[in-house]
């Protein structure tokens, strides 16, 4: 049986780098970004100062 959750596996497959602050850079293909909900999601992240 495989180890890790689906989230863990996706994170590992899409991680491309580690920043000095300890944050992980992730590659996200455009097919994962929904054209209707993405603006709201990114606005929320911007408001949270992430």
BAMAR-566624 format. One line per field, with one value per atom (N, C-alpha, C): residue number from 1; x, y, z; atom name; residue in one letter. Coordinates in nm, 3 decimals, padded with zeros to 5 digits. Layout:
% residues N
num = NUM	...
east = X	...
north = Y	...
up = Z	...
atome = CA	...
residu = A	...
This chain:
% residues 50
num = 1	1	1	2	2	2	3	3	3	4	4	4	5	5	5	6	6	6	7	7	7	8	8	8	9	9	9	10	10	10	11	11	11	12	12	12	13	13	13	14	14	14	15	15	15	16	16	16	17	17	17	18	18	18	19	19	19	20	20	20	21	21	21	22	22	22	23	23	23	24	24	24	25	25	25	26	26	26	27	27	27	28	28	28	29	29	29	30	30	30	31	31	31	32	32	32	33	33	33	34	34	34	35	35	35	36	36	36	37	37	37	38	38	38	39	39	39	40	40	40	41	41	41	42	42	42	43	43	43	44	44	44	45	45	45	46	46	46	47	47	47	48	48	48	49	49	49	50	50	50
east = 00.084	00.000	00.089	00.048	00.129	00.116	00.218	00.222	00.183	00.125	00.091	-00.049	-00.098	-00.230	-00.220	-00.332	-00.334	-00.269	-00.296	-00.234	-00.082	-00.031	00.114	00.177	00.110	00.163	00.164	00.055	00.049	00.154	00.171	00.271	00.410	00.441	00.574	00.599	00.497	00.512	00.523	00.466	00.464	00.565	00.638	00.740	00.859	00.900	01.013	01.127	01.104	01.211	01.174	01.275	01.257	01.316	01.237	01.285	01.360	01.441	01.520	01.433	01.312	01.221	01.154	01.182	01.123	00.998	00.956	00.838	00.876	00.779	00.800	00.742	00.819	00.768	00.699	00.579	00.503	00.477	00.483	00.444	00.297	00.219	00.077	00.045	00.000	-00.038	-00.168	-00.185	-00.305	-00.433	-00.422	-00.542	-00.596	-00.516	-00.562	-00.627	-00.623	-00.679	-00.812	-00.919	-01.052	-01.076	-01.122	-01.134	-01.239	-01.333	-01.438	-01.401	-01.347	-01.319	-01.177	-01.087	-00.949	-00.935	-01.005	-00.988	-01.025	-01.130	-01.169	-01.066	-01.015	-00.916	-00.788	-00.741	-00.620	-00.641	-00.760	-00.791	-00.788	-00.840	-00.839	-00.694	-00.608	-00.469	-00.400	-00.431	-00.373	-00.418	-00.546	-00.598	-00.536	-00.500	-00.438	-00.289	-00.236	-00.095	-00.006	-00.044	00.036	00.128
north = -00.118	00.000	00.124	00.227	00.347	00.433	00.511	00.596	00.739	00.806	00.947	00.968	01.087	01.124	01.173	01.192	01.247	01.385	01.464	01.596	01.584	01.491	01.471	01.434	01.346	01.302	01.416	01.493	01.607	01.711	01.737	01.834	01.791	01.665	01.614	01.622	01.588	01.591	01.731	01.832	01.967	02.060	02.013	02.095	02.113	02.238	02.263	02.336	02.385	02.455	02.494	02.527	02.570	02.709	02.803	02.940	02.951	03.054	03.073	03.087	03.140	03.158	03.028	02.920	02.791	02.758	02.850	02.825	02.737	02.662	02.574	02.636	02.633	02.677	02.557	02.579	02.473	02.510	02.410	02.428	02.392	02.483	02.458	02.480	02.376	02.389	02.468	02.532	02.612	02.529	02.401	02.318	02.302	02.336	02.326	02.455	02.559	02.687	02.706	02.716	02.731	02.879	02.910	03.049	03.129	03.064	03.136	03.163	03.065	03.080	03.128	03.124	03.164	03.308	03.405	03.543	03.560	03.494	03.504	03.439	03.324	03.253	03.334	03.393	03.472	03.602	03.659	03.779	03.747	03.629	03.589	03.572	03.509	03.492	03.628	03.719	03.852	03.925	03.909	03.973	03.913	03.785	03.720	03.750	03.818	03.855	03.731	03.632	03.510	03.518
up = 00.000	00.000	00.000	-00.075	-00.085	00.041	00.066	00.185	00.151	00.246	00.231	00.176	00.204	00.155	00.012	-00.052	-00.187	-00.188	-00.084	-00.072	-00.066	00.016	00.029	-00.104	-00.177	-00.307	-00.408	-00.413	-00.506	-00.470	-00.339	-00.292	-00.337	-00.316	-00.352	-00.503	-00.581	-00.727	-00.783	-00.715	-00.767	-00.700	-00.601	-00.535	-00.628	-00.648	-00.737	-00.668	-00.548	-00.479	-00.338	-00.261	-00.123	-00.109	-00.061	-00.042	00.090	00.103	00.225	00.349	00.331	00.444	00.486	00.414	00.447	00.367	00.280	00.198	00.079	00.029	-00.084	-00.210	-00.318	-00.448	-00.512	-00.562	-00.627	-00.772	-00.861	-01.000	-01.010	-01.066	-01.086	-01.233	-01.301	-01.440	-01.452	-01.565	-01.586	-01.581	-01.608	-01.605	-01.463	-01.361	-01.223	-01.173	-01.255	-01.215	-01.287	-01.213	-01.269	-01.300	-01.419	-01.462	-01.387	-01.320	-01.250	-01.105	-01.038	-00.894	-00.864	-00.960	-00.935	-00.889	-00.951	-00.903	-00.756	-00.712	-00.572	-00.482	-00.524	-00.443	-00.430	-00.541	-00.535	-00.459	-00.467	-00.390	-00.240	-00.204	-00.064	-00.015	-00.096	-00.057	-00.043	-00.135	-00.128	-00.001	00.034	00.155	00.281	00.276	00.391	00.398	00.293	00.287	00.285	00.201	00.190	00.071
atome = N	CA	C	N	CA	C	N	CA	C	N	CA	C	N	CA	C	N	CA	C	N	CA	C	N	CA	C	N	CA	C	N	CA	C	N	CA	C	N	CA	C	N	CA	C	N	CA	C	N	CA	C	N	CA	C	N	CA	C	N	CA	C	N	CA	C	N	CA	C	N	CA	C	N	CA	C	N	CA	C	N	CA	C	N	CA	C	N	CA	C	N	CA	C	N	CA	C	N	CA	C	N	CA	C	N	CA	C	N	CA	C	N	CA	C	N	CA	C	N	CA	C	N	CA	C	N	CA	C	N	CA	C	N	CA	C	N	CA	C	N	CA	C	N	CA	C	N	CA	C	N	CA	C	N	CA	C	N	CA	C	N	CA	C	N	CA	C	N	CA	C	N	CA	C
residu = X	X	X	X	X	X	X	X	X	X	X	X	X	X	X	X	X	X	X	X	X	X	X	X	X	X	X	X	X	X	X	X	X	X	X	X	X	X	X	X	X	X	X	X	X	X	X	X	X	X	X	X	X	X	X	X	X	X	X	X	X	X	X	X	X	X	X	X	X	X	X	X	X	X	X	X	X	X	X	X	X	X	X	X	X	X	X	X	X	X	X	X	X	X	X	X	X	X	X	X	X	X	X	X	X	X	X	X	X	X	X	X	X	X	X	X	X	X	X	X	X	X	X	X	X	X	X	X	X	X	X	X	X	X	X	X	X	X	X	X	X	X	X	X	X	X	X	X	X	X
